[in-house]
Amino acid sequence: MFLKEVAIALVVPPTSLLFLVIFGLLVGFRYRRIGQVLAWVGALGLLVFALPQVSGALLVALEQDLPLAPPPDQPPQAIVILGGDILRSGSSTPILRPGPLSLERELAGALLARRTGLPILVTGGKLHASDPPIAALMADSLEHDFLVPVEWVERESRDTWENARLSAAILHEHGIRSVYLVTQAWHMPRALAAFRGTGITATAAPTHFDHLPTMFASDFVPGASSWRISFFAMHEWIGWLWYLIRPDDHPTSGAAGSGPSVARSGPRHTIAQR
């Protein structure tokens, strides 16, 4: 997990641009012209990604043309909520609970479950070795905070690709071939791409849609919050492109039990884990 986080920092803008500036300054001691070019490219890139107009446009572009209507011949039979983030509080004894992204997904999934009466599957493994699976935390929160039962908890997946693959294995065992997929709208293209080839038809059920940037003068003023939005957007663009070209090396579209081994739980009785 640590190596993956380092790789993301080195590749995904705008974080990677900071390293480009540092690298350019270091190279400049020996190759002044090259070092200056690299440092200027990195600095200008950081400025561009700090503009609300740019970060907002990158995010909203991911949210277009999502399959929001279920296919008439394959109505969803369940709701899949993807694991998100964890919020840590306390000092001597840390308290772990679902973070803001996770809570948004829980709320959307709970409202959808109340409206449709469909069972819920929550998917997500450990974000760090010492953490409980994020799916377990979210399932516990759904039941106690949102008063919505959780039917299945997938605890082993390490990323969105495995969310889809391991969830599909559980769904196939219960005869489910079509689901509503709950996550942020900007994360949805990568999530849908991950479900491709699993034998599961996924209908997008995003938490909300972001608005297009305005033409107000304030949207052209650089801000630190735009770096965070730009990072999310670029992480998704790069991940989505990779998911489209990567080989389908974990097929789960066959008969029940043909997919990878997963941790399963029945309704409610094994999800309380902290």
DOZAKE-807733 format. One line per 4 residues: their letters; for each residue z, y negated, x of N, C-alpha, C. Coordinates in Angstrom, 3 decimals. Each point is the difference from the previous one (the first is absolute). Example, Ala and Ser with C-alpha at 12.3 -4.5 7.8 and 13.67 -1.06 7.14 Angstrom:
AS	7.800 5.690 13.190 0.000 -1.190 -0.890 0.000 -1.200 0.900; -0.720 -1.050 -0.350 0.060 -1.190 0.820 0.730 -1.090 -0.770
***
This chain:
MFLK	0.000 1.202 0.835 0.000 -1.202 -0.835 0.000 -1.254 0.871; 0.784 0.015 1.099 0.055 -1.155 0.885 -1.363 -0.279 0.613; -0.685 1.057 0.476 -1.317 -0.174 0.603 -0.996 -0.541 -1.017; 0.120 0.444 -1.240 -0.889 -0.503 -1.038 0.232 -1.488 -0.231
EVAI	1.261 -0.422 -0.030 0.309 -1.413 -0.206 -0.523 -0.847 1.151; 0.108 0.522 1.233 -0.529 -0.712 1.165 -1.515 -0.122 -0.105; -0.663 1.089 -0.390 -1.454 -0.023 -0.127 -0.441 -1.021 -1.041; 0.713 -0.060 -1.128 -0.342 -0.963 -1.051 0.164 -1.424 0.523
ALVV	1.076 -0.258 0.752 0.228 -1.341 0.542 -1.100 -0.413 0.965; -0.539 0.970 0.734 -1.030 -0.303 0.991 -1.386 -0.148 -0.609; -0.194 0.554 -1.203 -1.342 0.027 -0.586 -0.157 -0.975 -1.155; 1.005 -0.105 -0.864 -0.156 -0.745 -1.254 0.297 -1.483 0.208
PPTS	-0.948 -0.898 -0.329 0.286 -1.436 0.017 0.976 -0.348 -1.116; 0.743 -1.109 0.114 -0.020 -0.930 1.122 0.918 0.395 1.155; 0.797 1.061 -0.155 0.903 0.391 1.084 -0.768 0.267 1.279; -1.124 0.684 -0.097 -0.780 0.342 1.190 -0.509 -1.240 0.716
LLFL	-0.213 -1.084 -0.755 -0.488 -1.236 0.618 1.053 -0.634 0.906; 1.278 0.177 -0.345 1.068 -0.494 0.858 -0.035 0.708 1.354; -0.211 1.320 -0.043 -0.107 0.754 1.247 -1.246 -0.417 0.777; -1.064 -0.379 -0.710 -1.208 -0.463 0.675 0.263 -1.305 0.740
VIFG	0.767 -0.890 -0.617 0.363 -1.248 0.676 0.805 0.288 1.263; 1.000 0.868 -0.108 0.829 0.339 1.159 -0.841 0.647 1.089; -0.882 0.928 -0.397 -0.859 0.668 0.973 -0.925 -1.008 0.685; -0.537 -0.934 -0.793 -0.869 -1.011 0.580 0.723 -0.875 1.016
LLVG	1.235 -0.371 -0.301 0.772 -0.807 0.940 0.283 0.754 1.287; 0.276 1.291 -0.121 0.259 0.806 1.189 -1.269 0.190 0.827; -1.104 0.269 -0.685 -1.279 0.165 0.703 -0.416 -1.301 0.672; 0.387 -1.124 -0.623 -0.397 -1.292 0.533 0.491 -0.294 1.396
FRYR	1.071 0.670 0.421 0.474 -0.214 1.359 -1.022 0.474 1.036; -0.806 1.006 -0.366 -0.992 0.551 0.933 -1.422 -0.383 -0.392; -0.282 0.049 -1.315 -1.338 -0.340 -0.481 0.149 -1.129 -1.015; -0.027 -1.198 0.494 0.367 -1.151 -0.824 -0.904 -0.155 -1.218
RIGQ	-1.306 0.066 0.189 -0.928 -0.214 -1.105 0.172 1.061 -1.095; 0.065 1.267 0.399 0.179 1.084 -0.976 1.339 -0.140 -0.721; 1.037 -0.302 0.765 1.318 -0.154 -0.600 0.044 -1.118 -1.021; -0.658 -1.107 0.300 -0.019 -1.120 -0.936 -0.731 0.373 -1.294
VLAW	-1.119 0.694 0.136 -0.764 0.407 -1.187 0.841 0.908 -0.890; 0.636 1.001 0.612 0.820 0.922 -0.777 1.159 -0.715 -0.683; 0.668 -0.893 0.734 1.138 -0.721 -0.572 -0.441 -0.907 -1.145; -1.142 -0.681 0.159 -0.484 -0.885 -1.052 -0.443 0.785 -1.237
VGAL	-0.661 1.121 0.217 -0.405 0.831 -1.138 1.228 0.473 -0.782; 1.025 0.450 0.737 1.219 0.448 -0.660 0.697 -1.122 -0.743; 0.086 -1.180 0.626 0.687 -1.130 -0.619 -0.738 -0.487 -1.246; -1.331 -0.103 0.082 -0.768 -0.443 -1.157 0.073 1.030 -1.130
GLLV	0.007 1.289 0.382 0.151 1.038 -1.010 1.332 -0.100 -0.722; 1.059 -0.265 0.751 1.317 -0.174 -0.621 -0.004 -1.180 -0.963; -0.683 -1.080 0.384 -0.079 -1.165 -0.874 -0.756 0.332 -1.288; -1.107 0.703 0.124 -0.809 0.340 -1.171 0.788 0.888 -0.967
FALP	0.675 1.015 0.531 0.736 0.927 -0.859 1.257 -0.647 -0.585; 0.403 -1.151 0.513 1.154 -0.710 -0.557 -0.389 -0.883 -1.177; -1.296 -0.125 -0.293 -0.451 -0.836 -1.111 0.112 0.769 -1.317; 0.677 -0.554 -1.012 0.094 0.674 -1.299 -1.356 0.326 -0.601
QVSG	-1.007 -0.848 0.232 -1.338 0.274 -0.519 -0.546 1.314 0.551; 0.222 0.240 1.284 -0.536 1.199 0.640 0.800 1.229 -0.400; 1.329 -0.085 0.124 0.832 1.166 -0.314 -0.142 0.406 -1.467; -0.036 -1.002 -0.893 -0.135 0.301 -1.417 -1.339 0.633 -0.332
ALLV	-1.066 -0.512 0.609 -1.322 0.556 -0.259 -0.102 1.439 0.497; 0.570 0.281 1.161 -0.020 1.363 0.540 0.727 0.968 -0.929; 1.107 -0.459 -0.577 0.794 0.873 -0.872 -0.692 0.226 -1.337; -0.474 -1.080 -0.619 -0.614 0.104 -1.310 -1.289 0.822 0.056
ALEQ	-0.724 -0.076 1.114 -1.240 0.769 0.127 0.242 1.498 -0.089; 1.201 0.440 0.371 0.332 1.415 -0.091 0.231 0.457 -1.436; 0.245 -0.931 -0.888 0.445 0.333 -1.353 -1.131 0.017 -1.022; -1.241 -0.062 0.474 -1.128 -0.074 -0.911 -0.512 1.394 -0.378
DLPL	-0.527 0.107 -1.224 -0.717 1.197 -0.473 0.838 1.267 0.071; 1.264 -0.101 -0.324 0.849 1.185 -0.029 -0.235 0.781 -1.299; 0.074 1.321 0.038 -0.202 0.803 -1.217 1.231 -0.040 -0.900; 0.066 -1.007 -0.870 1.177 -0.218 -0.836 -0.036 0.795 -1.304
APPP	-1.182 0.447 -0.399 -0.140 0.750 -1.256 -0.118 1.489 0.299; 0.842 0.835 -0.586 -0.104 1.442 0.236 -1.321 0.543 -0.516; -0.542 1.021 0.645 -1.224 0.619 -0.522 0.264 0.631 -1.357; -0.896 -0.192 -0.966 0.243 0.520 -1.358 0.228 1.499 -0.045
DQPP	-0.654 0.739 0.909 0.115 1.453 -0.032 1.139 0.528 0.862; 0.695 -0.904 0.712 1.121 0.416 0.837 1.155 -0.985 -0.126; 0.680 -0.069 -1.122 1.131 -0.923 -0.145 1.122 0.390 0.956; 0.702 -0.981 0.561 1.096 0.307 0.925 1.068 0.873 -0.629
QAIV	0.498 0.932 0.796 1.043 0.929 -0.445 1.347 -0.299 0.668; 0.013 -0.906 0.975 1.236 -0.326 0.714 -0.163 -1.351 0.673; 1.108 -0.508 0.522 0.026 -1.271 0.720 0.481 0.278 1.421; -0.770 -0.447 0.988 0.383 0.152 1.408 0.368 -1.378 0.542
ILGG	1.241 -0.140 0.484 0.466 -1.251 0.589 0.125 0.211 1.509; -0.726 -0.797 0.765 0.018 0.141 1.449 1.240 -0.668 0.594; 0.583 0.651 0.989 1.156 -0.569 0.695 -0.365 -1.282 0.724; 0.958 -0.906 0.081 -0.247 -1.296 0.635 0.916 -0.254 1.171
DILR	0.869 -1.006 -0.143 0.871 -0.405 1.091 1.463 0.274 -0.347; 0.845 -0.133 1.014 1.441 0.185 -0.157 0.704 -1.283 0.416; 1.017 -0.393 -0.755 0.823 -1.160 0.320 1.326 0.488 0.554; 0.344 -0.462 1.194 1.257 0.373 0.645 0.975 -1.168 -0.074
SGSS	1.229 0.273 -0.422 1.028 -1.035 -0.062 1.302 0.587 0.508; 0.919 -0.875 0.376 1.261 0.462 0.576 -0.115 0.113 1.502; 1.142 0.114 0.672 0.023 0.046 1.467 0.536 1.323 0.515; 1.299 0.239 -0.183 0.595 1.227 0.529 -0.532 1.238 -0.714
TPIL	-0.124 -0.074 -1.316 -0.550 1.104 -0.782 -1.188 -0.522 -0.790; -1.212 0.122 0.541 -1.178 -0.545 -0.676 -0.207 0.620 -1.384; -0.394 -0.849 -0.918 -0.341 0.440 -1.351 -1.512 -0.074 -0.139; -0.606 1.114 -0.397 -1.446 0.068 -0.143 -0.375 0.022 -1.476
RPGP	-0.987 -0.785 -0.336 -0.498 -0.026 -1.377 -1.468 -0.403 0.025; -0.726 0.237 -1.073 -1.417 -0.380 -0.020 -0.190 -1.490 0.251; -1.006 -0.321 0.810 -0.304 -1.388 0.312 -0.840 -0.657 -1.081; -0.404 -1.263 0.222 -0.736 -0.752 -1.025 -1.301 0.664 -0.436
LSLE	-0.775 0.524 0.947 -1.253 0.656 -0.369 0.271 1.239 -0.847; 1.009 0.772 0.407 0.350 1.207 -0.754 0.465 -0.340 -1.405; 0.815 -1.041 -0.123 0.508 -0.381 -1.326 -1.124 -0.463 -0.917; -0.995 -0.697 0.549 -1.152 -0.387 -0.810 -0.706 1.234 -0.543
RELA	-0.139 1.014 0.838 -0.668 1.235 -0.423 0.855 0.745 -1.029; 1.291 0.001 0.209 0.887 0.649 -0.976 -0.110 -0.659 -1.368; 0.032 -1.321 -0.028 -0.077 -0.724 -1.268 -1.303 0.309 -0.723; -1.121 -0.072 0.733 -1.292 0.285 -0.625 -0.062 1.443 -0.497
GALL	0.517 0.926 0.799 -0.011 1.400 -0.403 0.899 0.266 -1.190; 1.172 -0.642 -0.036 0.925 0.186 -1.119 -0.597 -0.529 -1.300; -0.613 -1.184 0.046 -0.628 -0.558 -1.201 -1.137 0.887 -0.486; -0.775 0.530 0.946 -1.108 0.870 -0.360 0.511 1.308 -0.610
ARRT	1.081 0.535 0.566 0.567 1.246 -0.535 0.529 -0.197 -1.410; 0.643 -1.131 -0.259 0.512 -0.260 -1.348 -1.152 -0.154 -0.996; -1.092 -0.581 0.473 -1.134 -0.231 -0.903 -0.780 1.278 -0.286; -0.109 0.879 0.995 -0.854 1.179 -0.142 0.772 1.292 -0.231
GLPI	1.282 0.029 0.408 0.779 1.223 -0.098 -0.363 1.046 1.038; -0.761 -0.383 1.029 -0.433 0.953 1.021 1.090 0.219 1.048; 0.057 1.199 0.597 0.990 0.273 1.054 -0.360 -0.725 1.295; 1.032 -0.236 0.826 -0.165 -0.770 1.230 0.158 0.896 1.218
LVTG	-0.867 -0.199 0.973 0.148 0.563 1.342 0.157 -1.155 0.967; 1.040 0.041 0.832 0.210 -1.011 1.038 -0.238 0.667 1.343; -0.757 -0.665 0.875 -0.369 0.600 1.273 0.343 -0.914 1.171; 0.552 0.580 1.064 0.306 -0.766 1.204 1.087 0.649 0.820
GKLH	-0.256 0.221 1.275 0.976 0.623 0.889 0.870 -1.018 0.707; 0.508 0.385 1.164 0.910 -0.850 0.762 -0.783 -1.067 0.762; 0.465 -1.246 -0.105 -0.597 -1.071 0.788 0.522 0.028 1.428; 1.230 0.472 0.175 0.597 0.223 1.315 0.767 1.314 -0.054
ASDP	0.206 0.592 1.152 0.583 1.345 0.048 1.357 0.075 -0.680; 0.797 -1.058 0.104 1.351 0.017 -0.565 0.049 -0.405 -1.469; -1.142 -0.403 -0.566 -0.034 -0.453 -1.387 -0.171 1.176 -0.957; 0.458 -0.156 -1.226 -0.401 0.953 -1.044 -1.445 -0.278 -0.381
PIAA	-0.683 0.944 -0.625 -1.371 -0.264 -0.453 -0.034 -1.181 -0.963; -0.986 -0.857 0.171 -0.114 -1.153 -0.877 -0.207 0.448 -1.446; -0.672 1.137 -0.210 -0.200 0.492 -1.367 1.317 0.339 -0.669; 0.951 0.530 0.777 1.304 0.331 -0.575 0.742 -1.261 -0.433
LMAD	-0.051 -1.037 0.825 0.648 -1.263 -0.351 -0.643 -0.618 -1.247; -1.326 0.037 -0.055 -0.695 -0.592 -1.132 0.237 0.800 -1.281; 0.021 1.323 0.116 0.260 0.823 -1.183 1.397 -0.253 -0.543; 0.969 -0.108 0.908 1.366 -0.284 -0.417 0.075 -1.365 -0.690
SLEH	-0.708 -0.984 0.548 -0.014 -1.337 -0.588 -0.692 0.001 -1.360; -1.092 0.734 -0.118 -0.699 0.069 -1.285 0.903 0.551 -1.089; 0.785 1.011 0.341 0.842 0.628 -1.008 1.230 -0.833 -0.339; 0.596 -0.624 1.014 1.253 -0.720 -0.239 -0.202 -1.481 -0.321
DFLV	-1.029 -0.615 0.601 -0.229 -1.430 -0.221 -0.988 -0.271 -1.128; -1.018 0.866 -0.123 -1.031 -0.212 -1.017 0.117 0.990 -1.157; 0.929 0.965 0.118 0.271 0.977 -1.064 -1.256 0.775 -0.387; -0.774 0.367 1.011 -1.222 0.780 -0.204 0.110 1.291 0.803
PVEW	-0.170 1.172 -0.615 0.113 1.261 0.732 -1.168 0.208 0.959; 0.279 0.695 1.087 -1.019 0.349 0.992 -0.166 1.513 0.010; -1.216 0.444 -0.158 -0.265 1.428 -0.122 -0.121 0.684 1.362; -0.724 -0.645 0.942 -0.219 0.615 1.311 0.225 -1.029 1.100
VERE	0.538 0.474 1.132 0.232 -0.851 1.169 -0.625 0.661 1.214; -0.989 -0.649 0.582 -0.648 0.493 1.222 0.641 -0.714 1.181; 0.646 0.734 0.914 0.873 -0.584 1.012 -0.532 0.063 1.428; -1.180 0.547 0.225 -0.423 0.281 1.368 -1.081 -0.916 0.546
SRDT	-0.707 -0.721 -0.846 -1.148 -0.783 0.458 0.424 -1.154 0.900; -0.850 -0.296 0.988 0.299 -1.044 0.985 -0.872 -1.239 -0.154; -1.052 0.085 -0.807 -0.882 -1.148 -0.210 -0.735 0.190 -1.321; -0.870 -0.950 -0.317 -0.706 0.040 -1.279 -0.895 1.229 -0.114
WENA	-0.643 0.377 1.102 -0.869 1.173 -0.010 0.791 1.246 -0.394; 1.169 0.173 0.593 0.829 1.158 -0.330 0.647 -0.146 -1.381; 0.279 -1.239 -0.434 0.449 -0.210 -1.380 -0.949 0.689 -0.966; -1.280 -0.250 0.194 -1.011 0.543 -0.902 -0.106 1.512 0.134
RLSA	-0.080 0.490 1.225 -0.221 1.420 0.225 1.171 0.850 -0.492; 1.205 -0.409 0.332 1.163 0.798 -0.385 0.315 -0.145 -1.495; -0.254 -1.166 -0.545 0.176 -0.170 -1.447 -0.991 0.859 -0.763; -1.242 0.056 0.492 -1.021 0.797 -0.673 0.401 1.468 -0.043
AILH	0.650 0.494 1.057 0.432 1.394 0.012 0.988 0.281 -1.128; 0.939 -0.921 -0.219 0.975 0.162 -1.088 -0.695 -0.086 -1.354; -0.880 -0.976 -0.142 -0.673 -0.198 -1.279 -0.854 1.208 -0.370; -0.714 0.559 0.957 -0.834 1.167 -0.273 0.845 1.180 -0.479
EHGI	1.184 0.152 0.570 0.859 1.112 -0.416 0.423 -0.111 -1.459; -0.011 -1.215 -0.533 0.411 -0.205 -1.387 -1.200 -0.273 -0.911; -1.191 0.311 0.496 -1.193 -0.118 -0.829 -0.438 -1.413 -0.278; 0.406 -0.953 0.834 -0.330 -1.412 -0.209 -1.204 -0.362 0.858
RSVY	-1.006 -0.611 -0.610 -1.228 -0.360 0.710 -0.323 -1.499 -0.090; 0.772 -0.753 -0.771 -0.278 -1.418 -0.168 1.316 -0.766 -0.088; 0.093 -1.136 0.724 1.259 -0.747 0.057 -0.258 -1.497 -0.013; 1.033 -0.740 -0.402 0.073 -1.425 0.295 0.625 -0.148 1.383
LVTQ	-0.571 -0.874 0.827 0.501 -0.219 1.354 0.602 -1.393 0.082; 1.282 -0.068 0.372 0.725 -1.268 0.008 0.288 -0.440 1.429; -0.482 -1.178 0.346 0.314 -0.668 1.263 -0.488 -1.441 -0.132; 0.164 -0.816 1.050 -0.513 -1.370 -0.052 -1.531 0.023 -0.064
AWHM	-0.579 -0.997 -0.650 -1.456 -0.037 -0.163 -0.709 -0.042 1.344; 0.563 -0.716 0.983 -0.655 -0.075 1.309 0.099 1.304 0.782; 0.934 0.870 -0.375 0.135 1.313 0.631 -0.829 1.062 -0.720; -0.480 -0.330 -1.191 -0.647 0.996 -0.845 -1.288 0.582 0.586
PRAL	-0.905 -0.796 0.621 -1.217 0.616 0.539 0.292 1.109 1.010; 0.968 -0.206 0.868 0.335 1.030 0.986 0.657 1.198 -0.680; 0.841 -0.266 -1.004 0.646 1.093 -0.716 -1.029 0.849 -0.750; -0.963 -0.656 -0.650 -1.042 0.732 -0.713 -0.865 0.807 0.962
AAFR	-0.288 -0.590 1.161 -0.786 0.720 0.999 0.746 1.227 0.501; 1.322 -0.098 0.085 0.792 1.141 0.455 -0.033 1.142 -1.004; -0.118 -0.316 -1.286 -0.055 1.044 -1.028 -1.389 0.622 -0.113; -0.984 -0.610 0.643 -1.351 0.549 -0.041 -0.008 1.408 0.610
GTGI	-0.609 0.935 -0.683 -0.109 1.356 0.511 1.200 0.878 -0.281; 0.989 -0.502 -0.734 1.177 0.816 -0.304 -0.141 0.765 -1.305; -1.022 -0.314 -0.780 -0.122 0.610 -1.317 0.797 -0.712 -1.062; 0.583 -1.160 0.350 0.771 -0.810 -0.948 -0.774 -1.273 -0.316
TATA	-0.217 -0.269 -1.279 -0.618 -1.253 -0.423 1.090 -1.057 -0.127; -0.113 -1.069 0.776 1.025 -1.039 0.018 -0.505 -1.267 -0.688; 0.736 -0.459 -0.983 -0.270 -1.263 -0.681 0.991 -1.040 0.516; -0.516 -1.134 0.447 0.845 -1.031 0.590 0.924 -0.627 -1.036
APTH	1.290 -0.087 0.345 0.986 -0.693 -0.827 0.796 -0.923 0.926; -0.624 -1.087 0.456 0.641 -0.870 0.993 1.198 -0.755 -0.555; 0.897 -0.375 0.900 1.189 -0.742 -0.410 -0.373 -1.364 -0.567; -0.930 -0.688 0.658 -0.493 -1.292 -0.469 -1.223 -0.359 0.839
FDHL	-0.696 -1.036 -0.417 -1.134 -0.505 0.755 0.359 -1.368 0.580; -0.429 -0.243 1.232 0.209 -1.311 0.616 -1.093 -0.967 -0.449; 0.303 -1.294 0.096 -0.967 -0.999 -0.450 -0.846 -0.476 1.171; -1.206 -0.449 -0.322 -0.872 -0.549 1.022 0.599 -1.298 0.548
PTMF	-0.212 -0.261 1.296 0.502 -1.261 0.560 -0.598 -1.196 -0.718; 0.787 -1.051 -0.110 -0.468 -1.236 -0.625 -0.632 -0.894 1.054; -0.457 -1.141 -0.449 -0.575 -0.982 0.929 0.973 -1.145 0.249; 1.296 0.225 -0.267 0.988 -1.020 0.298 0.100 -0.188 1.512
ASDF	0.350 -1.209 0.407 0.113 -0.290 1.432 1.042 0.884 0.663; 1.061 0.358 -0.746 1.069 0.814 0.578 -0.494 1.391 0.399; -1.086 0.475 -0.617 -0.522 1.318 0.340 -0.768 -0.004 1.315; -0.176 -1.170 0.569 -0.652 -0.093 1.303 0.999 -0.353 1.101
VPGA	1.282 0.013 -0.344 1.057 -0.270 0.986 0.543 1.334 0.488; -0.044 0.263 1.311 0.491 1.282 0.521 1.471 0.220 -0.350; 0.342 1.248 -0.309 1.379 0.353 -0.314 0.316 1.399 0.475; 1.255 0.210 0.381 0.396 1.306 0.525 -0.158 1.102 -1.045
SSWR	0.227 -0.330 -1.282 -0.115 1.023 -1.039 -1.417 0.555 -0.091; -0.982 -0.814 0.363 -1.384 0.473 -0.044 -0.263 1.060 1.056; 0.719 -0.040 1.110 -0.153 1.065 1.006 0.401 1.345 -0.592; 1.075 0.009 -0.760 0.454 1.246 -0.622 -1.046 0.523 -0.985
ISFF	-0.553 -0.901 -0.813 -1.023 0.405 -0.967 -1.249 0.490 0.728; -0.392 -0.720 1.056 -1.173 0.406 0.774 0.200 1.360 0.636; 1.224 0.272 0.468 0.278 1.306 0.602 -0.163 1.114 -1.027; 0.586 -0.182 -1.197 -0.164 0.993 -1.057 -1.484 0.226 -0.294
AMHE	-0.744 -1.110 -0.138 -1.409 0.106 -0.364 -0.808 0.710 1.081; 0.175 -0.396 1.260 -0.774 0.612 1.075 0.396 1.452 0.210; 1.290 0.301 -0.162 0.454 1.397 0.094 -0.719 0.850 -1.045; -0.157 -0.542 -1.216 -0.658 0.743 -1.070 -1.499 0.106 0.227
WIGW	-0.639 -1.079 0.450 -1.438 0.059 0.258 -0.319 1.043 1.073; 0.762 -0.015 1.081 -0.245 0.961 1.079 0.297 1.419 -0.466; 1.132 0.173 -0.702 0.366 1.325 -0.495 -0.992 0.529 -1.012; -0.479 -0.867 -0.892 -0.965 0.424 -1.016 -1.298 0.465 0.647
LWYL	-0.481 -0.737 0.986 -1.227 0.400 0.686 0.187 1.331 0.725; 1.165 0.197 0.591 0.264 1.255 0.695 0.064 1.163 -0.987; 0.619 -0.217 -1.136 0.096 1.065 -0.998 -1.378 0.391 -0.525; -0.920 -0.963 -0.053 -1.333 0.298 -0.511 -0.798 0.879 0.955
IRPD	0.281 -0.091 1.293 -0.808 0.746 0.978 0.720 1.204 0.579; 1.326 0.076 -0.162 0.729 1.110 0.610 -0.328 1.297 -0.716; 0.039 1.120 0.714 -0.301 1.287 -0.639 1.101 0.400 -0.961; -0.384 0.727 -1.033 0.968 0.501 -0.979 0.623 1.267 0.574
DHPT	1.017 -0.173 0.849 0.546 1.127 0.753 1.169 0.668 -0.696; 0.366 -0.471 -1.198 1.097 0.632 -0.733 -0.427 0.253 -1.438; -0.963 0.893 -0.225 -0.459 0.206 -1.372 1.085 0.614 -0.863; 0.151 -0.551 -1.214 0.986 0.547 -0.934 -0.596 0.146 -1.388
SGAA	-1.305 0.006 -0.072 -0.646 -0.008 -1.308 -0.219 1.390 -0.558; 0.482 1.024 0.672 -0.206 1.356 -0.478 1.052 0.406 -0.994; 0.278 1.289 -0.029 0.958 0.521 -0.967 1.401 -0.403 0.359; 0.906 0.161 -0.956 1.394 -0.359 0.230 0.544 0.773 1.165
GSGP	0.718 -0.726 0.843 0.618 0.631 1.148 -0.896 0.037 1.213; -1.247 -0.502 -0.107 -0.903 0.076 1.129 0.163 -1.165 0.950; 0.754 -1.011 -0.379 0.178 -1.166 0.838 1.100 0.207 1.013; 0.343 -1.061 0.764 1.031 0.100 1.011 1.368 0.196 -0.618
SVAR	0.914 0.494 0.804 1.368 0.211 -0.478 0.674 -1.338 -0.234; 0.668 -0.152 -1.149 0.646 -1.262 -0.337 1.394 0.280 -0.523; 0.842 -1.040 0.084 1.332 0.077 -0.614 -0.126 -0.392 -1.455; 0.573 0.762 -0.886 -0.104 -0.259 -1.428 1.378 -0.095 -0.624
SGPR	0.042 -0.646 -1.128 1.249 -0.012 -0.765 -0.339 -0.003 -1.462; 0.845 0.576 -0.814 -0.185 -0.023 -1.435 0.553 -1.284 -0.560; 0.098 -0.085 -1.300 0.462 -1.234 -0.625 1.430 -0.353 0.403; 0.141 -1.095 0.703 1.258 -0.712 0.211 1.038 0.694 0.879
HTIA	0.054 1.302 0.091 1.207 0.604 0.527 0.096 0.036 1.518; -1.069 -0.331 0.718 0.096 0.047 1.462 -0.453 -1.293 0.661; -0.056 -1.089 -0.752 -0.580 -1.193 0.582 1.022 -0.943 0.585; 1.271 0.184 -0.263 0.994 -0.927 0.525 0.233 0.312 1.481
QR	-0.588 -0.815 0.854 0.162 0.188 1.442 0.057 -1.358 0.650; 1.011 -0.249 0.791 0.174 -1.299 0.626 0.199 0.153 1.508
***
